[in-house]
Amino acid sequence: MHTQIYTQTHAHACALTNGRAHMQIHGHAEANACTLMCAHTHTHTHRAKSCEALCPTHLCVESQGQVLNKCSIIYSLIPHTFTEHHSVSGLWEHRGEPCLWVKLLSLGCSHSATGSWAPVLRGLADISRGFQGRSQELVRIVSGDRRVRSRHAKVGALGDREAILQRLDHLEEVVYNQLNGLAKPIGLVEGPGGLGQGGLAATLRDDGQEAEGKYEEYGYNAQLSDRISLDRSIPDYRPRKCRHMSYAQDLPQVSVVFIFVNEALSVILRSVHSVVNHTPSQLLKEVILVDDNSDNVELKFNLDQYVNKRYPGLVKIVRNSRREGLIRARLQGWKAATAPVVGFFDAHVEFNTGWAEPALSRIREDRRRIVLPAIDNIKYSTFEVQQYANAAHGYNWGLWCMYIIPPQDWLDRGDESAPIRTPAMIGCSFVVDREYFGDIGLLDPGMEVYGGENVELGMRVWQCGGSMEVLPCSRVAHIERTRKPYNNDIDYYAKRNALRAAEVWMDDFKSHVYMAWNIPMTNPGVDFGDVSERLALRQRLKCRSFKWYLENVYPEMRIYNNTLTYGEVRNSKASGYCLDQGAEDGDRAILYPCHGMSSQLVRYSADGLLQLGPLGSTAFLPDSKCLVDDGRGRTPTLRKCEDVARPTQRLWDFTQSGPIVSRATGRCLEVEMSKDANFGLRLVVQRCSGQKWMIRNWIKHARH
């Protein structure tokens, strides 16, 4: 016999039923064939069908309780007269301790059924899908309660009520024994409570060599994660206004895609539990796990066995036969998804209450809108959930993503719940209309492994008529790992993908990307692949220019169009050494063995400025400093360009294979030997002696 309970948190419990016979009880619709308890009361006896016809092979219970939950046909065993005069919370308090049945009534199908008791409801649903021995235990409990109820009489004896509640306490124990019957064999924990509950920091007394090894392997405290419940609650960091918003009833369904490679099993499963616990079942079409060819054995058998028993029909696993990288793995998830909306997430996240409704509502309003849940932080060492300030997602000229201050118009509005216009995305979570995502070209399949795809998508969406926004009302907490699992050479792939995006979408501004990476525009030493198909996509979609994008979407970016030359600068007297900004917080340029990194990026502008160090990219970051000869000594200094008292002190004349001459003093920047200096070389300004300087890269078209 299959005994089944239908709850909002896991509608998939109905998978074994034969049809959905509906009835009307107490004015509330949606009793169906997967209802465990068919009920009628002394005040309402109307039923569309007999109890036996409605729930064949199920236990039918005549209850005197009042229906407190309109969409989960789980009825109260508490006397009608009591529930007329006491709130559910009052009944809770009357018992003196939590009562499972009351919690089922108060949480069973409402959108608030997303807290620590959601696992109880899902556990009841799980019982219905095959654990018949435990289910019959439940039947015996409820059957025994018949003796203390009469169809047309009130139950007045406190002893009878206590007997019922004691049996329900036993039911609670049955549920949790069954839950942890799946988790315990693989060393994990389900259910509410325990370490890390409420998103609080947790620690283990027995941290040792094993814990350190897992830190190194995963980039977070995996040993601690294994001890934290897969169903733990986290703080509700939504702005207060979000908690009172209402949404349409006909929101589209979503397929949630998690990408992973060699992730800790507990972290993956907590991501899955979290999205199931915090997404209304009518909105969650499926969860898709894309395994990008993990080596970890437990991510094969243990993961398959667990999700197949825990979430049959809801969770799918897609396995890549070879390591594709994050970008192409997400494309596999998109192909497997069947819902009209797809959410892409890292497999080390936890979802906040009400994350789905605002995201799906915004996409329902405009399918060309890509929605980014606001990101909070899960601390990698303690799994504490920390609130991040509301932010937009931007990037620097190297196309590395970063958080930026929201646009001024959003700040002026004074509404923390309002969507935030964002130029790009951090990349760990985004939600998009499935068909629209395909129309605009998905993620660039020519990109490799990781990095740049998130920025490229932001450029493409905006330039091609769509939009991108962060939703403070939709929140997801994310572990910022101390290491990435794909490859130790992430910088190479990020550089390659950045150049690929620049060549397709950035027009003449692509020079800024080459400049930021300090590599030449011709023969950069990086093969970014064939971009002809992506250029054809841009033409087909009739996309706007990158200049339009900067002016209308990302005006905070600094423009370096007056740059004539950039790159490493070497002196004829010491060719193995390059000009270097020295200590980041210092004011002295130095000579240092050439390495090509951003500290040795030198830019010479049409205005005569000679600036050292990484590009300041946006108005939120300090710009590279100007080389200055103030005439007071022999040592040139580095200062913020705007802080130089006499502008001519920051101006230089420079030609390739010629001297670098100060316009203020007529002195030359030169190198002298010194035992007291690093590497025996010192930078000085002095009377010109004929030393020559060479800079690596020239830009032919300096102005746009």
MOKAHU-V779258 format. One record per pair of residues at least 6 apart in sequence whose C-alpha atoms are under 7 Angstrom apart, sorted by sequence separation. I is the first residue (numbers start at 1). J is the second residue. D is the distance in Angstrom with one decimal. If there is no record, write none. Layout:
# MOKAHU-V779258
I/J/D + I/J/D
This chain:
# MOKAHU-V779258
23/29/6.4 + 92/98/6.1 + 107/113/4.5 + 149/155/6.4 + 183/189/5.6 + 196/202/5.2 + 215/221/5.2 + 363/369/5.9 + 378/384/5.5 + 379/385/6.4 + 395/401/4.1 + 461/467/5.9 + 514/520/6.4 + 582/588/6.5 + 604/610/4.7 + 616/622/5.3 + 654/660/4.8 + 661/667/5.7 + 662/668/6.2 + 674/680/4.9 + 6/13/6.1 + 23/30/6.5 + 92/99/6.5 + 127/134/6.8 + 128/135/6.8 + 183/190/6.5 + 195/202/5.9 + 214/221/6.6 + 215/222/6.6 + 378/385/4.5 + 394/401/5.6 + 395/402/5.2 + 503/510/6.4 + 514/521/6.1 + 570/577/6.2 + 581/588/7.0 + 582/589/5.6 + 603/610/5.7 + 604/611/6.6 + 616/623/3.7 + 629/636/5.3 + 653/660/5.8 + 654/661/6.7 + 661/668/4.5 + 673/680/5.7 + 674/681/5.6 + 5/13/6.8 + 6/14/6.6 + 22/30/5.6 + 23/31/5.4 + 67/75/5.6 + 127/135/6.0 + 214/222/5.8 + 307/315/6.5 + 377/385/5.6 + 378/386/6.2 + 393/401/6.9 + 394/402/5.3 + 502/510/4.9 + 570/578/4.9 + 581/589/4.8 + 582/590/5.7 + 602/610/6.9 + 603/611/5.2 + 615/623/6.0 + 616/624/5.9 + 628/636/5.7 + 629/637/6.8 + 652/660/6.5 + 653/661/5.1 + 660/668/5.6 + 661/669/6.5 + 673/681/4.9 + 674/682/6.3 + 4/13/6.8 + 22/31/5.2 + 51/60/6.3 + 66/75/6.9 + 67/76/6.6 + 180/189/6.4 + 214/223/6.8 + 377/386/5.0 + 393/402/5.9 + 394/403/5.9 + 444/453/6.9 + 569/578/5.4 + 570/579/6.7 + 580/589/5.8 + 581/590/6.4 + 602/611/5.6 + 603/612/6.6 + 615/624/5.8 + 627/636/6.8 + 628/637/5.3 + 652/661/5.4 + 653/662/6.6 + 659/668/6.7 + 660/669/5.6 + 672/681/5.9 + 673/682/6.3 + 22/32/5.0 + 65/75/6.4 + 66/76/6.2 + 92/102/6.8 + 180/190/5.9 + 211/221/6.9 + 376/386/6.0 + 377/387/6.3 + 393/403/4.7 + 394/404/5.8 + 410/420/6.6 + 443/453/6.5 + 458/468/6.9 + 568/578/6.2 + 569/579/5.7 + 579/589/6.9 + 580/590/5.3 + 602/612/4.7 + 614/624/5.9 + 627/637/5.9 + 628/638/6.0 + 652/662/4.6 + 653/663/6.8 + 671/681/6.5 + 672/682/5.4 + 21/32/4.9 + 65/76/4.7 + 179/190/6.5 + 376/387/5.0 + 377/388/6.7 + 392/403/5.9 + 393/404/5.7 + 502/513/6.8 + 579/590/6.0 + 580/591/5.8 + 601/612/5.9 + 602/613/6.5 + 613/624/5.2 + 627/638/4.8 + 651/662/6.3 + 652/663/5.3 + 671/682/5.7 + 672/683/6.6 + 20/32/5.0 + 21/33/5.6 + 65/77/5.3 + 148/160/6.1 + 211/223/5.6 + 359/371/6.2 + 376/388/4.9 + 391/403/6.0 + 392/404/5.2 + 579/591/5.0 + 580/592/6.2 + 600/612/6.8 + 601/613/5.2 + 612/624/5.7 + 626/638/5.5 + 627/639/6.8 + 651/663/5.7 + 671/683/4.9 + 20/33/5.1 + 38/51/5.9 + 64/77/6.9 + 65/78/5.4 + 108/121/6.8 + 375/388/6.7 + 391/404/5.8 + 392/405/6.0 + 578/591/5.4 + 579/592/6.7 + 600/613/6.0 + 601/614/6.2 + 611/624/5.9 + 612/625/5.7 + 625/638/5.7 + 626/639/5.5 + 670/683/5.9 + 671/684/6.1 + 19/33/6.5 + 63/77/6.4 + 65/79/5.4 + 66/80/5.6 + 88/102/6.8 + 391/405/5.4 + 392/406/5.0 + 406/420/6.5 + 443/457/6.9 + 499/513/6.9 + 577/591/5.8 + 578/592/5.5 + 599/613/4.5 + 611/625/5.3 + 612/626/6.6 + 625/639/5.2 + 626/640/6.1 + 670/684/5.5 + 64/79/6.1 + 65/80/5.0 + 176/191/7.0 + 391/406/5.3 + 577/592/5.2 + 578/593/6.1 + 598/613/5.8 + 599/614/6.1 + 611/626/4.4 + 625/640/4.8 + 626/641/5.2 + 648/663/6.3 + 649/664/5.1 + 669/684/5.9 + 670/685/6.0 + 17/33/6.2 + 64/80/6.0 + 577/593/4.4 + 578/594/5.1 + 598/614/4.9 + 610/626/5.7 + 611/627/6.0 + 625/641/6.0 + 648/664/5.3 + 669/685/4.6 + 17/34/5.7 + 66/83/7.0 + 576/593/6.0 + 577/594/5.2 + 609/626/6.6 + 610/627/5.7 + 668/685/5.3 + 669/686/6.8 + 26/44/6.5 + 88/106/6.9 + 576/594/6.2 + 581/599/5.6 + 667/685/5.9 + 668/686/5.5 + 145/164/6.4 + 580/599/5.7 + 581/600/6.6 + 630/649/5.5 + 667/686/5.1 + 668/687/6.1 + 14/34/5.4 + 35/55/7.0 + 204/224/6.6 + 580/600/4.6 + 629/649/5.4 + 667/687/5.2 + 668/688/5.0 + 25/46/6.9 + 33/54/5.8 + 41/62/6.9 + 203/224/6.9 + 579/600/6.0 + 628/649/5.5 + 629/650/6.7 + 667/688/6.1 + 670/691/6.5 + 25/47/6.8 + 33/55/5.2 + 36/58/6.3 + 37/59/6.5 + 38/60/5.0 + 39/61/5.8 + 40/62/5.8 + 41/63/5.8 + 42/64/6.4 + 578/600/6.8 + 628/650/4.6 + 24/47/6.4 + 36/59/6.5 + 37/60/5.4 + 38/61/5.8 + 39/62/5.0 + 40/63/6.1 + 41/64/4.9 + 627/650/6.0 + 23/47/6.1 + 24/48/6.8 + 37/61/5.6 + 39/63/5.6 + 41/65/6.9 + 402/426/6.6 + 626/650/6.3 + 23/48/5.1 + 401/426/5.6 + 141/167/6.2 + 293/319/6.4 + 287/314/6.1 + 288/315/5.8 + 289/316/6.1 + 290/317/6.0 + 291/318/6.1 + 292/319/6.3 + 293/320/5.3 + 427/454/5.2 + 504/531/6.9 + 6/34/6.0 + 286/314/5.0 + 287/315/4.7 + 288/316/4.8 + 289/317/4.7 + 290/318/4.7 + 291/319/4.8 + 292/320/5.1 + 293/321/6.0 + 392/420/6.3 + 394/422/7.0 + 426/454/6.4 + 500/528/5.5 + 568/596/6.5 + 5/34/6.2 + 6/35/5.7 + 254/283/6.1 + 255/284/6.4 + 286/315/5.9 + 287/316/6.2 + 288/317/5.8 + 289/318/6.0 + 290/319/5.8 + 291/320/6.2 + 293/322/5.5 + 392/421/6.8 + 393/422/5.6 + 394/423/5.8 + 425/454/5.5 + 499/528/6.6 + 4/34/5.6 + 5/35/5.3 + 253/283/4.4 + 254/284/5.3 + 255/285/5.4 + 256/286/6.4 + 257/287/6.0 + 258/288/6.2 + 259/289/6.2 + 260/290/6.3 + 261/291/5.8 + 293/323/5.2 + 392/422/5.0 + 393/423/6.4 + 394/424/5.5 + 424/454/6.6 + 425/455/6.3 + 496/526/6.2 + 504/534/6.6 + 4/35/6.2 + 5/36/5.1 + 74/105/6.7 + 252/283/6.7 + 253/284/5.7 + 254/285/5.6 + 255/286/5.0 + 256/287/4.8 + 257/288/4.7 + 258/289/5.0 + 259/290/4.9 + 260/291/5.4 + 261/292/5.2 + 292/323/5.4 + 393/424/5.5 + 394/425/6.8 + 424/455/5.1 + 496/527/7.0 + 497/528/6.7 + 504/535/5.7 + 581/612/5.6 + 659/690/6.8 + 4/36/5.2 + 195/227/6.9 + 196/228/6.0 + 253/285/5.7 + 255/287/5.9 + 256/288/6.1 + 257/289/6.0 + 258/290/6.1 + 259/291/6.4 + 260/292/6.1 + 261/293/6.5 + 262/294/4.9 + 292/324/6.4 + 393/425/5.0 + 496/528/5.3 + 568/600/5.8 + 580/612/6.9 + 581/613/5.7 + 659/691/6.1 + 3/36/6.3 + 21/54/6.2 + 138/171/6.5 + 195/228/5.2 + 261/294/4.8 + 262/295/6.3 + 292/325/6.9 + 393/426/5.9 + 425/458/6.5 + 568/601/5.9 + 569/602/6.8 + 629/662/6.7 + 659/692/5.0 + 194/228/6.7 + 198/232/6.7 + 199/233/6.4 + 262/296/5.7 + 265/299/6.4 + 424/458/4.1 + 567/601/4.9 + 568/602/6.2 + 631/665/6.3 + 658/692/4.6 + 659/693/6.0 + 194/229/6.8 + 197/232/5.2 + 198/233/4.8 + 199/234/4.4 + 423/458/5.8 + 424/459/6.8 + 566/601/6.7 + 567/602/5.3 + 657/692/5.3 + 658/693/5.7 + 37/73/7.0 + 69/105/5.7 + 72/108/6.0 + 197/233/5.7 + 198/234/4.4 + 199/235/6.1 + 566/602/5.4 + 567/603/6.8 + 657/693/5.1 + 37/74/6.4 + 68/105/6.0 + 69/106/6.9 + 72/109/5.5 + 192/229/6.9 + 197/234/7.0 + 198/235/5.8 + 292/329/6.3 + 566/603/4.4 + 656/693/6.7 + 657/694/5.0 + 35/73/6.1 + 71/109/5.8 + 188/226/5.5 + 189/227/6.6 + 191/229/6.3 + 565/603/5.9 + 566/604/6.3 + 656/694/5.5 + 187/226/6.9 + 188/227/6.4 + 189/228/6.6 + 190/229/4.9 + 192/231/6.0 + 193/232/6.6 + 230/269/6.6 + 231/270/6.7 + 290/329/6.6 + 507/546/6.4 + 565/604/5.3 + 656/695/6.6 + 189/229/4.7 + 190/230/5.2 + 191/231/5.4 + 192/232/5.7 + 226/266/5.5 + 230/270/4.4 + 506/546/5.2 + 563/603/6.5 + 564/604/5.9 + 26/67/6.7 + 29/70/6.8 + 30/71/5.9 + 189/230/6.2 + 190/231/5.8 + 225/266/6.3 + 505/546/6.5 + 563/604/5.9 + 564/605/5.2 + 609/650/6.2 + 28/70/5.1 + 29/71/6.9 + 31/73/5.8 + 222/264/6.3 + 225/267/6.6 + 231/273/6.1 + 451/493/6.8 + 452/494/5.9 + 563/605/4.2 + 564/606/6.0 + 609/651/5.2 + 610/652/6.9 + 230/273/6.2 + 231/274/6.5 + 290/333/6.2 + 450/493/6.5 + 451/494/4.7 + 562/605/5.5 + 563/606/6.2 + 608/651/4.9 + 609/652/6.4 + 449/493/6.7 + 450/494/6.6 + 562/606/5.5 + 608/652/5.2 + 218/263/6.5 + 288/333/6.6 + 423/468/7.0 + 448/493/6.2 + 452/497/5.4 + 456/501/5.7 + 608/653/6.3 + 218/264/6.9 + 422/468/5.8 + 451/497/6.7 + 452/498/5.4 + 421/468/6.4 + 422/469/5.1 + 421/469/4.6 + 422/470/6.6 + 588/636/7.0 + 589/637/6.5 + 635/683/6.8 + 636/684/6.3 + 420/469/5.2 + 421/470/6.6 + 448/497/6.9 + 518/567/5.5 + 588/637/5.0 + 589/638/6.5 + 635/684/5.0 + 636/685/6.3 + 419/469/6.1 + 420/470/5.0 + 447/497/5.5 + 587/637/5.5 + 588/638/5.7 + 634/684/5.3 + 635/685/6.2 + 124/175/6.4 + 419/470/5.7 + 420/471/6.5 + 515/566/6.7 + 587/638/4.6 + 634/685/5.1 + 123/175/5.8 + 400/452/6.9 + 419/471/4.8 + 587/639/6.4 + 634/686/6.4 + 399/452/6.2 + 419/472/6.6 + 285/339/6.1 + 401/455/6.9 + 418/472/6.9 + 3/58/6.1 + 120/175/6.7 + 417/472/5.5 + 1/57/6.6 + 123/179/6.1 + 373/429/6.7 + 399/455/6.5 + 417/473/5.9 + 372/429/6.2 + 373/430/6.7 + 372/430/4.6 + 371/430/5.8 + 372/431/6.3 + 558/617/5.2 + 370/430/6.9 + 371/431/5.2 + 557/617/5.7 + 558/618/5.1 + 370/431/6.0 + 371/432/6.5 + 557/618/4.2 + 558/619/6.5 + 370/432/5.0 + 556/618/5.4 + 557/619/6.4 + 556/619/5.4 + 8/72/6.9 + 7/72/5.5 + 6/72/6.2 + 367/433/5.7 + 101/168/6.6 + 259/326/7.0 + 100/168/6.5 + 368/436/6.4 + 100/169/6.7 + 367/436/6.7 + 259/329/6.7 + 363/433/6.8 + 259/330/6.6 + 100/172/6.3 + 119/191/5.8 + 278/351/6.6 + 278/352/6.7 + 79/154/6.2 + 117/192/6.9 + 278/353/5.5 + 79/155/5.6 + 116/192/5.0 + 257/333/5.8 + 271/347/6.0 + 274/350/5.5 + 275/351/5.8 + 278/354/6.6 + 271/348/6.1 + 274/351/5.6 + 279/356/6.2 + 464/541/6.2 + 188/266/6.8 + 271/349/5.3 + 392/470/6.5 + 464/542/6.7 + 518/596/6.5 + 268/347/5.3 + 271/350/5.4 + 464/543/4.2 + 518/597/6.8 + 59/139/7.0 + 268/348/6.1 + 463/543/5.2 + 464/544/6.3 + 518/598/6.5 + 267/348/5.6 + 463/544/4.8 + 517/598/7.0 + 255/337/5.8 + 346/428/5.3 + 390/472/6.6 + 463/545/6.7 + 78/161/7.0 + 255/338/6.8 + 345/428/5.5 + 346/429/6.7 + 518/601/6.0 + 255/339/5.3 + 345/429/4.4 + 254/339/5.2 + 344/429/5.5 + 345/430/6.8 + 253/339/5.6 + 254/340/6.4 + 255/341/6.3 + 256/342/5.9 + 257/343/6.0 + 258/344/6.2 + 259/345/6.8 + 260/346/7.0 + 344/430/5.4 + 463/549/6.3 + 64/151/6.4 + 253/340/6.2 + 254/341/4.6 + 255/342/4.8 + 256/343/4.7 + 257/344/4.9 + 258/345/5.1 + 259/346/5.6 + 260/347/5.8 + 343/430/5.7 + 344/431/6.3 + 63/151/6.8 + 252/340/6.4 + 253/341/6.2 + 254/342/5.3 + 255/343/6.2 + 256/344/6.2 + 257/345/6.1 + 258/346/5.5 + 259/347/5.8 + 343/431/4.1 + 62/151/6.2 + 252/341/6.8 + 254/343/6.7 + 258/347/5.0 + 342/431/5.7 + 343/432/6.4 + 342/432/5.5 + 591/681/6.8 + 341/432/5.7 + 342/433/6.3 + 591/682/7.0 + 341/433/4.4 + 342/434/5.6 + 385/477/6.9 + 591/683/7.0 + 340/433/6.1 + 341/434/5.0 + 590/683/6.3 + 340/434/5.5 + 374/470/5.8 + 369/466/5.8 + 370/467/6.3 + 371/468/5.9 + 372/469/6.0 + 373/470/5.8 + 374/471/5.6 + 368/466/4.9 + 369/467/4.9 + 370/468/4.7 + 371/469/5.3 + 372/470/4.6 + 373/471/5.2 + 374/472/5.2 + 516/614/6.8 + 368/467/6.5 + 369/468/5.7 + 370/469/6.6 + 371/470/6.0 + 372/471/6.1 + 373/472/6.8 + 378/477/5.9 + 380/479/5.9 + 399/498/5.9 + 516/615/6.2 + 8/108/6.1 + 9/109/6.7 + 371/471/6.9 + 374/474/6.1 + 375/475/5.9 + 376/476/6.1 + 377/477/5.2 + 378/478/5.3 + 379/479/6.2 + 380/480/6.5 + 398/498/6.9 + 7/108/5.6 + 8/109/4.1 + 373/474/4.8 + 374/475/4.7 + 375/476/5.3 + 376/477/4.3 + 377/478/5.1 + 378/479/4.7 + 380/481/6.3 + 7/109/5.6 + 8/110/6.9 + 373/475/5.0 + 374/476/6.3 + 375/477/5.6 + 376/478/6.2 + 377/479/6.0 + 373/476/6.2 + 375/478/6.7 + 9/113/6.8 + 252/360/6.5 + 9/118/6.6 + 42/151/6.1 + 251/360/6.2 + 41/151/6.6 + 42/152/4.8 + 247/357/6.8 + 251/361/6.3 + 9/121/6.8 + 10/122/5.7 + 13/125/5.0 + 119/231/6.7 + 9/122/6.4 + 13/126/6.9 + 251/364/6.8 + 7/121/6.6 + 247/361/6.9 + 10/125/6.7 + 13/128/6.6 + 116/231/6.9 + 358/473/6.5 + 359/474/6.5 + 397/512/6.1 + 398/513/5.3 + 13/129/6.7 + 116/232/6.6 + 236/352/6.3 + 327/443/6.8 + 358/474/6.2 + 397/513/5.2 + 116/233/5.9 + 236/353/6.6 + 328/445/6.0 + 115/233/6.3 + 234/352/6.9 + 355/473/6.8 + 356/474/6.6 + 398/516/5.2 + 5/124/6.4 + 6/125/6.7 + 355/474/4.0 + 397/516/5.8 + 398/517/6.1 + 572/691/6.4 + 5/125/5.6 + 354/474/6.6 + 355/475/5.6 + 572/692/5.4 + 4/125/6.5 + 327/448/7.0 + 571/692/5.9 + 572/693/6.2 + 327/449/6.1 + 571/693/4.6 + 5/128/6.6 + 325/448/6.5 + 326/449/5.5 + 327/450/6.3 + 352/475/5.5 + 570/693/5.6 + 571/694/6.6 + 4/128/4.2 + 182/306/6.7 + 325/449/3.8 + 326/450/5.7 + 351/475/6.6 + 352/476/5.7 + 569/693/6.6 + 570/694/5.4 + 3/128/5.1 + 324/449/6.7 + 325/450/6.4 + 351/476/4.6 + 569/694/5.5 + 570/695/6.7 + 2/128/6.1 + 350/476/5.8 + 351/477/6.3 + 569/695/4.4 + 349/476/6.6 + 350/477/5.1 + 568/695/5.7 + 569/696/6.6 + 349/477/5.4 + 350/478/6.7 + 567/695/6.2 + 568/696/5.6 + 349/478/4.5 + 566/695/6.7 + 567/696/5.2 + 2/132/6.6 + 348/478/6.1 + 349/479/6.4 + 423/553/5.9 + 566/696/6.7 + 567/697/5.7 + 1/132/6.9 + 348/479/5.9 + 423/554/5.9 + 566/697/5.3 + 3/135/6.0 + 565/697/5.6 + 566/698/6.5 + 565/698/4.4 + 564/698/6.1 + 565/699/5.8 + 564/699/5.4 + 564/702/5.7 + 563/702/5.8 + 562/702/5.3 + 561/702/5.7 + 562/703/5.7 + 561/703/5.2 + 561/704/6.6 + 237/387/6.6 + 234/385/6.9 + 118/277/5.9 + 221/380/6.1 + 220/380/4.5 + 221/381/5.2 + 220/381/5.9 + 325/486/6.9 + 114/277/5.4 + 114/278/5.0 + 111/280/6.5 + 242/417/6.1 + 241/417/6.4 + 239/416/6.3 + 520/697/5.7 + 239/417/5.8 + 203/382/6.1 + 202/382/5.1 + 201/382/5.0 + 202/383/6.6 + 201/383/5.8 + 202/384/7.0 + 201/384/4.1 + 126/310/6.8 + 200/384/4.9 + 199/384/5.2 + 200/385/6.6 + 199/385/4.9 + 196/383/6.9 + 196/384/7.0 + 397/617/5.6 + 396/617/5.1 + 396/618/6.8 + 262/485/7.0 + 261/485/6.8 + 242/473/5.4 + 238/472/6.4 + 239/473/6.7 + 238/473/5.4 + 238/475/7.0 + 114/353/6.5 + 220/481/5.9 + 219/481/4.8 + 220/482/6.7 + 219/482/4.5 + 219/483/4.9 + 9/277/6.5 + 11/281/5.7 + 9/280/6.1 + 10/281/5.6 + 8/280/6.6 + 9/281/5.4 + 8/281/5.8
